[in-house]
């Protein structure tokens, strides 16, 4: 899911990395999620890799991947179609 601002769209193309620590496991590191996404705005279209909680800046806005769902569980294998993403988009 992409939260839109004006004509802004973020389209997730692929999960590049999902190294999040499953909720039923103790981990030394929390891990992260990285996705390849297309960012469409009134100004341009670009393909970028977004990392969870790390904002990226384009010519017109700042885009942050703020949540990746579902929560990871060690006993479940996630398929690409299982994922849902929430983005925060702010005009510069």
N, C-alpha and C positions, 0 to 999 in steps of 0.2 A: 504494500500500500504506500502510496506517495501522498503526503500532505501538500497540496498545491498552493502556491502564492501567485495570483494572477494567472498567467499562462504557463507556469512552471510545471514540468513533469520530470520525475526521476523513474527510470525503468531499470529494474534489476535484471541483468543478463545472465550472471553466473555467480555462484559462491566460489571464491578463490581460496578461502581458508575459513575453517570453523574449528578453532582450537580452544573454545570456551571449556571451562571445567564443568563437567556434569554435576548436577545438583546432588547426586547421591555418592559423590566421591570427594575425598580430600586431595587438593592439588597444591603444589608449591607455587604455581603461577595461575592467574585467572584465565589467561588466554584471550583471544579476540575473534572477531569476525571481519573478514574482508570480502567485499563483493565488487564485481565489475558492473558498472551501471552507465546508462546513457542519461545525460542531463540535457533536457530540452528547455530552452527559454525563448523569449521573444528575440533575444540578441543572437543566440547561436545554439548549436548542438555539439556536445562533446562526450567522449567515452572516457571514464576515469575509474580508478580503483578507490573505493571508499572503505575506510577502516572505522569500526565501531568507536564512537565518541571522539573522533578526530575530524574537526571541520576542514573542509577544503573550500577554497575561494575561487570563484569564476569571475568573469568581467562584471557581472551584475549582482551576484548573490553569494552567500556562504551556505553550503549544504553540509549537514551533519547526519550521519547514520546514527540514530539514537537508540534503536532497539532492534534486535533480531529475535524472531519467534519461530518455532516454539523453543522453550527452555530445553537445554540439552540434558539428556538422561543417558547414563552409560549402557543401559539395557536396550536402547532403541537406536536403530540406524535411520537417520534422516534422509529422505529423498529430496532432490531439488525442488519438487512441487510442494513439499511440506513447509518451506520457509515463507515467512512474511516479514517485511521490513517497514520500519517507521523512520521517517526523515524529518529533520527540522530545516526549514528553508527561510533564510533572512535576507532581505535586500541590503545591499551595501550602501 
